Amino acid sequence: MQVKDLTVEEFRLLIRETVEAVLADLLADPDQGKVLKPGLQEQLLAMRERRQSATQALSSEQVMAELGLD
């Protein structure tokens, strides 16, 4: 079958499927299925925990006040 033989709806579907396939290839995780080096997983989890438990960011004025620079 050639493109000229497709209906408008079939052509749209073909384009949609092609775009979805290309996006899936481009956005795929290249590291999926690979094993982390020993200790790296623990480091990443610790970093995530520190970020999640971190207090609210301070403004520059607050930092200056704490350092006595106001």
N, C-alpha and C positions, 0 to 999 in steps of 0.2 A: 504494500500500500504506500502511496506517495502522499506528501503533505497536501498536494492539490486536491486529493480525493477526500480529505477530512472535512467534516462539518465544522462550523465555527465552535461549537461546544466541544467536539473531540479535540480540536486544536488547542483550545484553552486548557483542557484537561492534560494534554500532552505537555504543554508549557509548564503548568503547575507541578506536575510530577517531576519534570526535569529540574526545575528550580528547587524543589524540596530535596531531591537527591543530591544536588550540588551543595546546598546549604548543610545538609547532614554530613557530607564529606568534609567541608570546610570547618565546621564547628565541632567535629569529633574530638574527643580528648586523646591526644597522642600518647599519653601516659597510662591510659586505661589498661588494666591487667598487669602492669609492671609491679614488681615488689620493691618496697622502700628499703633503703639501706638501714641496717640495725641502728636504732637510736633516733632516726629521723622522725619516725611516727610519734615517738614520745615528745620530741622537741616541738613538733607542730601542734600537738594537742596541748602542751604547756603554753605555747604562744597564744593559742585560741582561748584558753582558760584565763590567761592574764588580760587579754583584751576584753573578754566578757565581764570580768570582775573589776575592770578599771573604773575609777570614779569619773565623774563628768569632767570634761576638759576645762581648764582654767582660762580665763580671759587674760590678755596681756596686762591689764590693770591689776588683776589679782596676783599675778606672778610678781610684778614690780612691787606691790605692797608687801608680799611675803619676803622679798629680798631686801626690803627697806629702801627701794629706789624711787619712791613716790614723792 
